[in-house]
Amino acid sequence: MISQILLALVALLNLVPGIVALRPSRTVALYGLTLDSPALALAMRHRAVLLALVGVLLGLAALDDAWLPPALLVAFTSKLSFLGLYAATRPHAAPMRRVAIADVVAILVLGIVAALRLA
């Protein structure tokens, strides 16, 4: 039961940026970014859809163990790739630091879920 709740929380964390797909202006609040070009708006909206899909996959895993391995693989890949790119890039605005911290917390929570459910 605790692993389902933890998965649902990380799923919600991934669904929140999905708002940008429908309301691109939310990038200012979420990332500190203004979308000055149509190309940047398109890229951020696409990112929002992909993060929401990770959230949906994690939500499915909270409901059915069969979804857990692919959900963990995709979620870990998403989080670790962002953190790798974040570490390789400087400087960082406060909103991006918040995203990085949220991803670190999500990785820790997903690690706990993996230990509880796959052990």
N, C-alpha and C positions, 0 to 999 in steps of 0.2 A: 504494500500500500504506500509506504513512504517513497519508494522508487517511482511510483506512478505520479505522485504529487510533484516530486523533483523534476521529472520529465515534463510534466505539464507546465511548470514554471519556466523551464528553459524554452519550451515551445512558445510560450507567451512572449518571452524576451525576443525571439526571432520573428514573431508575428508583428510586433510593434513597428519595426521599420517598413513593413508592408504598406503602411499608411502613405508612404512617399509615392508608391505606384499610382495612387489615386489623387493625392494632394502633394505635388512636388514642392510646394512652398514650405512644407514641414522639414525640409533638409536644413533650414536655418536653425530650428529648435533642436533637431536630433544630432546634427553634425557640424553646425556652425558654418554651413556652406550656402552661398547664394548661387542659384543656377543661372549664370549669366549667358549661357549659350544653349541652343536646342540640343546640341550633341551631349553636353554635360547632363542636361535634364533627362535625356534618353538613357544615358548610362546609369544614372542614379535610380531611375524608375525600374530599370532592368535589375539592378542590384536589389531593390526592394522586393521585387517578385521572387527572386532566388532565395532571399532570406525568409520570406513568408513560406516558401515551399519547404525549407528546412524545418520551419516551425510546424507545418502540417505533418511532415514525416515524424517529427518527435511526438506530436500529439497522437498519431497512429500507434507509435511504439508504447505510449502510455496506456493504450487500450488493449494492445495485442503484442505479446512477446515476439511474434514472428517478424515484426517490423523493427525490433531493437537493433540487430546487427547493422542493417543498412542505415538506420537513423543515426546510430553512433558514428559510423564511418563518415557519413556526410557532414554531420555536425562538427565532429573533431576537425575534419578537413577544412571546413568553412572558418572555424574559429582560429585554428593554427595558421592558416594562410593569411588571414588578416593580421594576426599578431606578428608574423614574420615580416610582412610588408611594413607594418607600423614600426617595427624595430629598425628596419633598414632606411627609414625616412625620417628626416628632421626638418624643422621643428614641428611640434604638435600643438594645436589649439586645444583648449580645455575640453570641448565636446568630443574630440577624437580620443583624448585620454579616457574620458568616461566610457566610450565604446570599447577601448582596449581593456579597461578594468572589468567591464561587464563580461567580455569574452573570457578573461582569466577566471572569473568566478564561474561562468558557465562550464568551462573545461573542468574545473574542480568538481562541480556538481555532477557533470556527466561521468567523471571518473568514479564518483561514489555510486552512481546508478549502475555503471558497468560492473563494479565490484559486487554490488548487492544482487544484481539480476543474472550475471553470467557466471558467478562463482558456484 
